[in-house]
Amino acid sequence: MTKTKHKIIIGDALEKLKEIPSESIDLVFADPPYNMSKKSGLAWKYSKHITMQESWDMFSKDEFFEFNLKWITECLRILKHGGSLWVSGSFHNIYQIGFILQNMNNIKINNSIVWFKPNAQPNITCRFFTESTEHLIWASKNGKGNKWKFNYKLTKDNIFDSLNPKGKQTRNVWSISLTPKSEKWAGVHPTQKPEELLRRIIISCTDFGDTILDPFTGSGTTNVMALKYNRNSIGIEKDKKCLSIIKKRMEKEIKGTLREADMICEE
Ligand SMILES: C[S@@+](CC[C@H](N)C(=O)[O-])C[C@H]1O[C@@H](n2cnc3c(N)ncnc32)[C@H](O)[C@@H]1O
């Protein structure tokens, strides 16, 4: 296996994305702010569950639309033709993301995936159905005669769960539990994604040696999984406190898998 390269950039994605060359990235995975945080959080006296109160996740309506439009435009610029953009979200943001993508030229929405969480946390207010899903949009940039990459055989052999039997076509409902404690050993991040989610995306839409970029990399799940599956990666994150979590996770992955990898951190 060849050595892979990983770059972690600490800074604002809206600025840092501008420094990435056009048409240089094979896959963008974005887990952006959902704009679901509340100024005062709700806690449940029976458990540790609490609603999100993150300052990076609070926007006015207009600010939120402008923010989404800007980062999506930049991500589509840096994608190669035939490259994929995956975006995760909840009902708070996913329709707006879909609306923006539907209005872009040469962009095809290939699927929306429902991520079902069998162990979702209960609804605190008891005034709504219990949210137990997130939604992912998979879109591709199709130009210059290039179409999207889809490793169909691998999706049948390597992506399965209680809803998708092994050897059958994978459906667009994925059953994946909330991020387990065993993946959170390096430090606390409020919205760390499960590694299994990234594994599925990476094996279905990229090959060895491809480059994956995450503009909101948080605890670095995308970079860790890129490293594990021999892809190169770039992660951008505004909060410097995340860097130590990312570094610890990457170093453990390098040791555990004996992968040869270069890692650069830019602040
Ligand atoms: C939903 S979390 C991503 C979590 C990540 N997928 C993981 O598995 O850890 C969004 C992250 O984006 C970061 N963020 C928010 N606004 C940003 C911006 N403008 N530029 C870069 N990072 C930003 C936040 O600090 C947060 O860590």
The ligand as an ORCA input file, in Angstrom:
! r2SCAN-3c Opt
* xyz 0 1
  C     -21.427     18.774     13.142
  S     -19.796     19.026     13.687
  C     -18.841     17.835     12.756
  C     -18.550     16.592     13.520
  C     -17.682     15.595     12.752
  N     -18.389     15.024     11.638
  C     -17.165     14.477     13.663
  O     -17.390     13.289     13.382
  O     -16.555     14.806     14.683
  C     -19.412     20.530     12.914
  C     -18.028     21.051     13.209
  O     -17.827     22.197     12.356
  C     -17.090     23.164     13.056
  N     -17.386     24.438     12.383
  C     -18.478     25.196     12.489
  N     -18.414     26.263     11.668
  C     -17.230     26.141     10.990
  C     -16.590     26.912      9.990
  N     -17.126     28.028      9.510
  N     -15.395     26.493      9.534
  C     -14.815     25.352     10.007
  N     -15.373     24.602     10.972
  C     -16.572     24.979     11.452
  C     -17.553     23.074     14.500
  O     -16.568     23.561     15.374
  C     -17.803     21.567     14.641
  O     -16.670     20.914     15.166
*
